[in-house]
Amino acid sequence: MPECYGSYATAWRRLKRWSEEGIWKELMESLRDSAYNDGKFSIDIVCVDSTFVETKKGDKIPHTTVTRKGME
């Protein structure tokens, strides 16, 4: 991490605190609402997948990705 951002441990603690306080959720909701109200996107064509899967080191998990073109 670049020195200008300080310690990686401090950055991690801040990110963790912001997550626990709901800052990221508020930010995403604000961005979504702003873009929607400005007509920059239609809720009918927007989809965000925030799935997170933990695995043991070295394990390979088959996955399917759904796109506008279909499943890959």
N, C-alpha and C positions, 0 to 999 in steps of 0.2 A: 504494500500500500504506500502511496506517495507520502513523504514526510509531512507535507503541508496539511494532511488530514489528521495528524497526530497518531497516537498509539492505536494499533488494531484492536486492543482490548477495550479501549474507550469507545471506539466506533461500534464494536459489537454490543457493548452495554447500552449505548444510545439506541441502536436499532431494535434491540430487545425491549427496551422501555417503551419506545414509540409503538411497537407492535402491541404490547400489553395494554397501553393506554388507548388503543384504537385509532391512533393517528393515521396509519396507512389506510384503514377503512374509510375514515373521513375524507382523506385526500382523494382516494379513488372515486368516492361518491360525488365529491365536488367537481372533479374533472369530468365525470360522466354527465352530470347534470348540466354543466356549462356547455359541453359539446352538443348535447341533445338540444338544449334551449337555443343554441346558435345555429342549429340545423346542420351541424357538421357530420352527424351520423344518425341513422334511423335505428331504433331499438330492435326493429325487425330483422336486421342483418348483422347484428353484433353478438358475438359469443366469446366469452373468456373462460378458459379452462385453467384452473389453478390447482390441479391435482398434484399431490406430492406423495410419492411412494418411497419408503425407506427399504433398503435391501442390504443384506450382508455383503461385505466386501467381496467382490469378484462374482457375485451372482448376476445372472442375466435374466431379465424378465421380459417376455414378449409383450409387445404393446400394440395397440391400434390407435391411429390418429384419425380423427374425423375432420375433414376440410370441406370447403364449399363444393369440391369436386366429388366428394364421397369418402369412403374409408380407404386408408393406405396401410 
